[in-house]
Amino acid sequence: MNAVELIQRKRDRGSLKPEEIAWLISSYTDGTMTDYQMAAMAMAVFLNGLDQNELAAWTGAMLRSGEVLDFSDIDRPKVDKHSTGGVGDKVSIPLAPMVGACGVAIPMMSGRGLGHTGGTLDKLESIPGFTTSLDPARFREVLTECGIVLAGQSETLVPADRKLYALRDATGTVESIPLISSSIMSKKLAEDLDGLVLDVKIGSGAFMKDLERARELARTMVEIGQSYNVKTVALLTRMDTPLGNEVGNANEIAESIAVLRGEGPADLVEVTNALGEEMLTVAGINPESLIATIDDGTALELFGKVVAVQGGDRRVIDDPEMILPKAPHHRELAADTSGYLSRLDAYKVGVAAMRLGAGRERKEDTIDPAVGITLAAKPGYKVAEGQPLLTLHYRHPARLDEALRVLDGAIEISEYEPEIPPLLIERID
């Protein structure tokens, strides 16, 4: 086969055959096809899309570019959850033990933060000793012992995606829905799942800003999952305001533990419960059993178990204040007038947390797990002049100054009480 001919055909809105797509992905993974040729193909896909058959073939080729896990010997329904990312989105951390305590096996593979969005792995690694780098054998051992595992993607799983994602980032093709959906779904399908629940976020703090494009992405991923006989459901959820009251890493672990204790903030609990009920439904388990895992403490105990098995300090579930790292300095940001908090921009809060050191501008940046931001008020709250709205936890004064500059314009206070739109927008199956 000839790469140039295939690029030209896709450029001219032609269709590619499954065997041609398989050759493209295989050749790019092994280095036969050059970066500049795949960059041209990615741009052709960005401009002209992939039809349903091409998308299925593209996803399958990505999936088969490396190891595909086999958990057929685990006698539980296997379900995972994926979020498209946001600010304060620590849902996976309480969600996995809640659903796992109901009898679902959860081989959860998560990612790291980049830009204004946080990463589950970075949050988990703020627990002293916790390791998220597991080879496939150890991944299986933890899943077998605990029923859940919270780890990163292994080097052997979907290597084509690692190469192609980096290329898309450098060539302006990240926003392509066929390329986004095949990237996400190839990794999830490699987990040998029975079911998958997707949280597609929309708003200033999300990757997707537009409802129609979010719907298109959700429908595309649901169709891919169902074509592989994986029961797949997507929820569209709002991300204009940070989720929960904590943005960072260690502070988000503390808030996740609060959820498992039945003490979490209402918005975070609402999204966590909605996704958990969907996971139980696709697993064929009564969704009403989810809340019982909080009431009887089994979800918290399971989280403590997986923390210990993955090398972390289990005492974190009993005393997160003592175990988790803390920033040495704190600065409050107060309301400059009285009224109703009408906007707290998720994107600006996420960027401010990144500037403090809680996130990465570049993949090679180092995370400071102790720094972050605590929200004392959310849109809809009535506030008084001088009342603290945010607390910034910081280590370096220069970083604080950067964060404060970013937060300029992030907060709006109005005379009248705002109408707060629902967090849960739509369900797609």
PyMOL commands that set and color helices and strands:
alter all, ss='L'
color gray80, all
select helices_A, chain A and resi 3-11+18-30+35-48+52-63+92-100+120-124+136-146+159-171+177-189+211-227+250-260+266-282+289-295+298-309+314-317+320-323+346-358+397-407
alter helices_A, ss='H'
color red, helices_A
select strands_A, chain A and resi 79-83+106-110+148-152+195-202+231-238+246-248+329-334+339-344+372-375+382-383+388-394+411-414+424-428
alter strands_A, ss='S'
color yellow, strands_A
deselect
rebuild
show_as cartoon
